[in-house]
């Protein structure tokens, strides 16, 4: 189950009201917090995920908070044709997409010495390829709207490189390059493209699998702000980058990690 922060703390951005937002990997973790944050802005929110059960639970919890029901579609983002169809379906139901957030990822650990070719390619298929092709698909919609914002979720691991994440880190580093390239290629259409690099976010998955008490104690020695990084911290930055308040910010890499030292 996802643990939510209160949505009362979100800054309201008038420019986001009524805009269509598309989020990949929105059922859990950072993605779920993104869905909630944009619903609070009175945006029209759509998201895709492979986890039907988690998505249903998310929609239930959002309803209990008095928020509108987002448009959810089951989609494996590694299937580019299915991803495109999901995007076009959102366009039909909610209108042209003005904000795209590429959040879907799988940070599965693999021992580098035994990493197989199939595991390598599958990692790129989930963590990297959809970033480009979803952006390519929404570009004509954003151009028709007179502009838009694409936000790609990378990772601070591209700078610090923990062990057994070679494929994941390669993909997350590739996202930084894609973001720079698209910012150049889409800039004439007033489409902004930025990357967010979260630190070690204390999601239920991370706490269950990797962020042990010992690991967290060591982490606190290496960050300036001695507290857990939450999914809402990433969502708040995404809201700013999606809004008109960041109208002249593009081709940037923004770190939210508590100040890693």
C-alpha positions, 0 to 999 in steps of 0.5 A: 500500500502507498503511504500518502502525505497530506495534499494540503501542503501543495502550492497551487499553480493556476496554470495547471488547472484543466490541463491534461497530464500523462504519467507513466508508472503512476500506481505506486511510489513517486508515480502515485504521489505525482497523480495525487499532486496534479489532481489537487491542481484540478488538472485532468490526470491520466496514468498507466501502470502494469499493476492493476491492483495497486492502481485500483487501491490508489484510485480508492484512496484518492476518492476517500480524500475527495479527489477526482478519479484519474483515468487509468489504463493498464500498459507495459511501457516496454511495449511502445505500440501499447504506450502510444495507444494509451497516449492517443486514448487519453487524447480522445478522452481528455484532450491534447496532453500538455504535461508528460511525466516519464516516471515508469522504471524498474531498479532491479539489482543484477550482479554485474558479472552475471548480467545477461544480454536479455536482462540488459535489453529488458532494463533499457526497454522499461527504463529508457526507450519509453522516455523517447517514444512517449515524448515523440508521440505527445510532441504534435499535441503540445505543439498544437497547444502552443507549448508543453512540459516534458519531465523525465525522472532520472536518478541521482545514481547516475552521479554516485553509482551504487553496485549492481545497478549497471543497466539501470544507471546506464538507462537513467544516464541516457534519460539525461541525454535524451532530455537535452536532445529533445529540449533542443529539438522541441524548443521551437514549439515552446516545449520544455524538457527537463530531468528530475534526479531524485535521491533515495526516496523512502517508498514502501518498495525501497523500505521493504527491499533495500533501504534498511535501518543500517543503510538509512543510518549511513545515508543520513551521514551523507546528506545535508538535511537529516530526514527522509526524502519522500515521494511528495518532495519529488512531486512538488518539484514536478508541479513547478516544472509543469507549471507556467512558473517555470516557463523559461526553464528547459534542458536542465537537470534538477536534483532533489536528494536532501543535499548529498555530500 
